């Protein structure tokens, strides 16, 4: 037994020595691993893979992925450029249609204004002629109604005895008949028609209508008040209101001028010249 134990002792020593070396190697590896974990910058590649093909395959796959990404990015860029071109063309088409619509509406509005101006012109001409006949009506002792009204005011101011008779004549023979429904009613209908069409008329025509409307109602109101004043024998007030009312009606007649179209003004001037020629011929004709 002792002899057998002695023969196994060298083998045990060799195994213990081999095991100690392996433990030292493991401890060294563990030390390096610990230092690597504590300091990532000190990591070193310990061993390289023996088979290179997985690395090559990974590199090739990455290159293919990059190529595919670049391809689709360029394709997406071209598609975005095409979309921008289509959007720009669509916006331009929309703007073109919008401009055409605005032009059509402006043309239609201009046509409507021309039509309204033409209707206003005809009514304004008729109203102007009516006021003209009121104010230019011949009187027995005065060349015109406005001059007669001014003369009456002057006569009352200086105490002329003709003032009362002239005021009575002008009130009864001119003011009352002209303010009756047969005369002033027709004129008021015309002025109301003009006012109702003014919002759709051109600015100059609409302004003329509004000014004429103010003067018309001011004038007729003053003339009607003068009739009441004369009735209660407030002759001074009656003469002043009558003169002011006649003046307002004259301004109404003048205010209508811009609302009358050029064709009607030309026709009116032609008739005025013809009338002047006829009057002159009648004056020059010898009495038989």
MOJOGI-V936540 format. One record per residue. N is the residue number from 0. RES is the residue in one small letter. PHI is phi in whole degrees, -180 to 180 (* if undefined). D_CENTER is the distance of its C-alpha to the mean C-alpha in Angstrom with 2 decimals. Layout:
BEGIN
n:N res:RES phi:PHI d_center:D_CENTER
n:N res:RES phi:PHI d_center:D_CENTER
END
This chain:
BEGIN
n:0 res:x phi:* d_center:126.37
n:1 res:x phi:-66 d_center:126.38
n:2 res:x phi:-68 d_center:126.73
n:3 res:x phi:-68 d_center:123.71
n:4 res:x phi:-68 d_center:121.60
n:5 res:x phi:-67 d_center:122.55
n:6 res:x phi:-72 d_center:121.52
n:7 res:x phi:-88 d_center:118.00
n:8 res:x phi:-64 d_center:117.32
n:9 res:x phi:-62 d_center:116.20
n:10 res:x phi:-64 d_center:113.75
n:11 res:x phi:-68 d_center:112.17
n:12 res:x phi:-64 d_center:111.85
n:13 res:x phi:-65 d_center:110.09
n:14 res:x phi:-67 d_center:107.65
n:15 res:x phi:-67 d_center:106.90
n:16 res:x phi:-65 d_center:106.31
n:17 res:x phi:-63 d_center:103.95
n:18 res:x phi:-66 d_center:102.04
n:19 res:x phi:-65 d_center:101.69
n:20 res:x phi:-63 d_center:100.25
n:21 res:x phi:-66 d_center:97.68
n:22 res:x phi:-65 d_center:96.71
n:23 res:x phi:-62 d_center:96.27
n:24 res:x phi:-62 d_center:93.98
n:25 res:x phi:-62 d_center:91.87
n:26 res:x phi:-65 d_center:91.66
n:27 res:x phi:-63 d_center:90.58
n:28 res:x phi:-61 d_center:87.78
n:29 res:x phi:-63 d_center:86.69
n:30 res:x phi:-63 d_center:86.65
n:31 res:x phi:-64 d_center:84.46
n:32 res:x phi:-62 d_center:82.08
n:33 res:x phi:-65 d_center:81.87
n:34 res:x phi:-65 d_center:81.06
n:35 res:x phi:-66 d_center:78.38
n:36 res:x phi:-69 d_center:76.71
n:37 res:x phi:-78 d_center:76.82
n:38 res:x phi:-136 d_center:75.54
n:39 res:x phi:-64 d_center:73.19
n:40 res:x phi:-71 d_center:73.37
n:41 res:x phi:-92 d_center:77.06
n:42 res:x phi:-67 d_center:76.69
n:43 res:x phi:-126 d_center:78.57
n:44 res:x phi:-73 d_center:78.92
n:45 res:x phi:-86 d_center:82.32
n:46 res:x phi:-145 d_center:82.60
n:47 res:x phi:-101 d_center:80.78
n:48 res:x phi:-65 d_center:80.46
n:49 res:x phi:-77 d_center:83.11
n:50 res:x phi:-106 d_center:80.87
n:51 res:x phi:-81 d_center:78.04
n:52 res:x phi:-65 d_center:76.36
n:53 res:x phi:-61 d_center:74.17
n:54 res:x phi:-65 d_center:72.73
n:55 res:x phi:-61 d_center:72.10
n:56 res:x phi:-63 d_center:70.45
n:57 res:x phi:-66 d_center:68.14
n:58 res:x phi:-64 d_center:67.18
n:59 res:x phi:-62 d_center:66.53
n:60 res:x phi:-63 d_center:64.42
n:61 res:x phi:-63 d_center:62.34
n:62 res:x phi:-64 d_center:61.85
n:63 res:x phi:-64 d_center:60.83
n:64 res:x phi:-61 d_center:58.37
n:65 res:x phi:-63 d_center:56.85
n:66 res:x phi:-63 d_center:56.65
n:67 res:x phi:-64 d_center:55.00
n:68 res:x phi:-63 d_center:52.46
n:69 res:x phi:-62 d_center:51.61
n:70 res:x phi:-61 d_center:51.33
n:71 res:x phi:-72 d_center:48.91
n:72 res:x phi:-65 d_center:46.85
n:73 res:x phi:-65 d_center:46.51
n:74 res:x phi:-64 d_center:45.71
n:75 res:x phi:-64 d_center:43.02
n:76 res:x phi:-63 d_center:41.59
n:77 res:x phi:-63 d_center:41.51
n:78 res:x phi:-63 d_center:39.91
n:79 res:x phi:-65 d_center:37.16
n:80 res:x phi:-63 d_center:36.59
n:81 res:x phi:-63 d_center:36.41
n:82 res:x phi:-64 d_center:33.98
n:83 res:x phi:-63 d_center:31.73
n:84 res:x phi:-65 d_center:31.92
n:85 res:x phi:-64 d_center:31.09
n:86 res:x phi:-64 d_center:28.14
n:87 res:x phi:-63 d_center:26.84
n:88 res:x phi:-64 d_center:27.35
n:89 res:x phi:-65 d_center:25.58
n:90 res:x phi:-63 d_center:22.52
n:91 res:x phi:-64 d_center:22.55
n:92 res:x phi:-66 d_center:22.92
n:93 res:x phi:-64 d_center:20.02
n:94 res:x phi:-63 d_center:17.76
n:95 res:x phi:-63 d_center:19.27
n:96 res:x phi:-65 d_center:18.65
n:97 res:x phi:-66 d_center:14.98
n:98 res:x phi:-63 d_center:14.68
n:99 res:x phi:-64 d_center:16.78
n:100 res:x phi:-65 d_center:14.78
n:101 res:x phi:-63 d_center:11.53
n:102 res:x phi:-64 d_center:13.96
n:103 res:x phi:-64 d_center:15.59
n:104 res:x phi:-66 d_center:12.63
n:105 res:x phi:-65 d_center:11.71
n:106 res:x phi:-65 d_center:15.46
n:107 res:x phi:-65 d_center:15.86
n:108 res:x phi:-64 d_center:13.27
n:109 res:x phi:-64 d_center:15.14
n:110 res:x phi:-65 d_center:18.36
n:111 res:x phi:-64 d_center:17.57
n:112 res:x phi:-62 d_center:16.72
n:113 res:x phi:-63 d_center:19.97
n:114 res:x phi:-66 d_center:21.89
n:115 res:x phi:-66 d_center:20.75
n:116 res:x phi:-60 d_center:21.52
n:117 res:x phi:-66 d_center:24.88
n:118 res:x phi:-66 d_center:25.77
n:119 res:x phi:-62 d_center:24.86
n:120 res:x phi:-59 d_center:26.94
n:121 res:x phi:-65 d_center:29.95
n:122 res:x phi:-69 d_center:29.86
n:123 res:x phi:-63 d_center:29.25
n:124 res:x phi:-64 d_center:32.16
n:125 res:x phi:-65 d_center:34.38
n:126 res:x phi:-67 d_center:33.59
n:127 res:x phi:-63 d_center:34.18
n:128 res:x phi:-64 d_center:37.47
n:129 res:x phi:-64 d_center:38.46
n:130 res:x phi:-65 d_center:37.90
n:131 res:x phi:-64 d_center:39.71
n:132 res:x phi:-67 d_center:42.70
n:133 res:x phi:-63 d_center:42.72
n:134 res:x phi:-84 d_center:42.81
n:135 res:x phi:-104 d_center:45.01
n:136 res:x phi:-63 d_center:47.56
n:137 res:x phi:-69 d_center:51.00
n:138 res:x phi:-113 d_center:53.11
n:139 res:x phi:-69 d_center:56.86
n:140 res:x phi:-122 d_center:56.96
n:141 res:x phi:-149 d_center:53.51
n:142 res:x phi:-72 d_center:51.55
n:143 res:x phi:-157 d_center:48.24
n:144 res:x phi:-64 d_center:46.95
n:145 res:x phi:-58 d_center:45.05
n:146 res:x phi:-66 d_center:48.17
n:147 res:x phi:-64 d_center:50.31
n:148 res:x phi:-65 d_center:48.16
n:149 res:x phi:-67 d_center:48.35
n:150 res:x phi:-64 d_center:52.07
n:151 res:x phi:-63 d_center:52.60
n:152 res:x phi:-61 d_center:50.94
n:153 res:x phi:-64 d_center:53.13
n:154 res:x phi:-65 d_center:56.22
n:155 res:x phi:-66 d_center:55.69
n:156 res:x phi:-68 d_center:55.26
n:157 res:x phi:-96 d_center:58.57
n:158 res:x phi:77 d_center:60.36
n:159 res:x phi:-72 d_center:60.88
n:160 res:x phi:-69 d_center:62.49
n:161 res:x phi:-73 d_center:60.38
n:162 res:x phi:-61 d_center:57.26
n:163 res:x phi:-65 d_center:58.06
n:164 res:x phi:-64 d_center:59.07
n:165 res:x phi:-68 d_center:56.00
n:166 res:x phi:-65 d_center:53.66
n:167 res:x phi:-62 d_center:55.43
n:168 res:x phi:-64 d_center:55.19
n:169 res:x phi:-68 d_center:51.48
n:170 res:x phi:-71 d_center:50.68
n:171 res:x phi:-79 d_center:52.81
n:172 res:x phi:-92 d_center:52.37
n:173 res:x phi:-122 d_center:48.70
n:174 res:x phi:-64 d_center:46.70
n:175 res:x phi:-63 d_center:48.00
n:176 res:x phi:-62 d_center:47.75
n:177 res:x phi:-73 d_center:44.20
n:178 res:x phi:-91 d_center:43.00
n:179 res:x phi:-72 d_center:44.62
n:180 res:x phi:-62 d_center:42.66
n:181 res:x phi:-65 d_center:43.60
n:182 res:x phi:-100 d_center:41.84
n:183 res:x phi:-69 d_center:39.21
n:184 res:x phi:-63 d_center:38.28
n:185 res:x phi:-66 d_center:37.27
n:186 res:x phi:-66 d_center:35.28
n:187 res:x phi:-66 d_center:33.49
n:188 res:x phi:-60 d_center:32.64
n:189 res:x phi:-66 d_center:31.07
n:190 res:x phi:-67 d_center:29.03
n:191 res:x phi:-69 d_center:27.78
n:192 res:x phi:-63 d_center:26.81
n:193 res:x phi:-63 d_center:24.83
n:194 res:x phi:-64 d_center:23.02
n:195 res:x phi:-66 d_center:22.23
n:196 res:x phi:-93 d_center:20.60
n:197 res:x phi:-58 d_center:18.76
n:198 res:x phi:-60 d_center:15.39
n:199 res:x phi:-98 d_center:15.15
n:200 res:x phi:-89 d_center:16.64
n:201 res:x phi:-68 d_center:15.63
n:202 res:x phi:-57 d_center:15.10
n:203 res:x phi:-64 d_center:18.74
n:204 res:x phi:-67 d_center:20.23
n:205 res:x phi:-62 d_center:18.49
n:206 res:x phi:-63 d_center:19.66
n:207 res:x phi:-63 d_center:23.11
n:208 res:x phi:-65 d_center:23.37
n:209 res:x phi:-64 d_center:22.61
n:210 res:x phi:-64 d_center:25.17
n:211 res:x phi:-64 d_center:27.67
n:212 res:x phi:-63 d_center:27.36
n:213 res:x phi:-62 d_center:28.20
n:214 res:x phi:-67 d_center:31.12
n:215 res:x phi:-65 d_center:32.41
n:216 res:x phi:-70 d_center:32.78
n:217 res:x phi:-66 d_center:34.15
n:218 res:x phi:-65 d_center:36.62
n:219 res:x phi:-64 d_center:37.86
n:220 res:x phi:-64 d_center:38.17
n:221 res:x phi:-67 d_center:40.32
n:222 res:x phi:-65 d_center:42.46
n:223 res:x phi:-64 d_center:43.13
n:224 res:x phi:-65 d_center:44.06
n:225 res:x phi:-64 d_center:46.40
n:226 res:x phi:-64 d_center:48.17
n:227 res:x phi:-66 d_center:48.79
n:228 res:x phi:-62 d_center:49.99
n:229 res:x phi:-66 d_center:52.38
n:230 res:x phi:-64 d_center:53.72
n:231 res:x phi:-97 d_center:54.73
n:232 res:x phi:68 d_center:56.02
n:233 res:x phi:-93 d_center:53.48
n:234 res:x phi:-71 d_center:53.72
n:235 res:x phi:-65 d_center:52.33
n:236 res:x phi:-62 d_center:49.15
n:237 res:x phi:-63 d_center:48.99
n:238 res:x phi:-66 d_center:49.28
n:239 res:x phi:-68 d_center:46.54
n:240 res:x phi:-68 d_center:44.09
n:241 res:x phi:-65 d_center:44.96
n:242 res:x phi:-64 d_center:44.37
n:243 res:x phi:-66 d_center:41.05
n:244 res:x phi:-65 d_center:39.91
n:245 res:x phi:-65 d_center:40.94
n:246 res:x phi:-63 d_center:39.11
n:247 res:x phi:-65 d_center:35.84
n:248 res:x phi:-66 d_center:36.31
n:249 res:x phi:-65 d_center:36.85
n:250 res:x phi:-68 d_center:33.60
n:251 res:x phi:-63 d_center:31.86
n:252 res:x phi:-60 d_center:33.44
n:253 res:x phi:-70 d_center:32.22
n:254 res:x phi:-66 d_center:28.66
n:255 res:x phi:-75 d_center:28.41
n:256 res:x phi:-57 d_center:29.16
n:257 res:x phi:-65 d_center:25.62
n:258 res:x phi:-83 d_center:24.79
n:259 res:x phi:-93 d_center:27.75
n:260 res:x phi:-66 d_center:27.36
n:261 res:x phi:-63 d_center:29.44
n:262 res:x phi:-64 d_center:31.82
n:263 res:x phi:-68 d_center:32.76
n:264 res:x phi:-64 d_center:33.23
n:265 res:x phi:-63 d_center:35.49
n:266 res:x phi:-63 d_center:37.43
n:267 res:x phi:-64 d_center:37.85
n:268 res:x phi:-63 d_center:39.16
n:269 res:x phi:-64 d_center:41.52
n:270 res:x phi:-64 d_center:42.89
n:271 res:x phi:-63 d_center:43.35
n:272 res:x phi:-65 d_center:45.40
n:273 res:x phi:-64 d_center:47.42
n:274 res:x phi:-62 d_center:48.15
n:275 res:x phi:-63 d_center:49.24
n:276 res:x phi:-65 d_center:51.61
n:277 res:x phi:-64 d_center:53.08
n:278 res:x phi:-64 d_center:53.65
n:279 res:x phi:-65 d_center:55.35
n:280 res:x phi:-65 d_center:57.52
n:281 res:x phi:-66 d_center:58.55
n:282 res:x phi:-70 d_center:59.46
n:283 res:x phi:-81 d_center:61.44
n:284 res:x phi:-69 d_center:63.28
n:285 res:x phi:-70 d_center:66.84
n:286 res:x phi:-80 d_center:68.04
n:287 res:x phi:-96 d_center:70.79
END
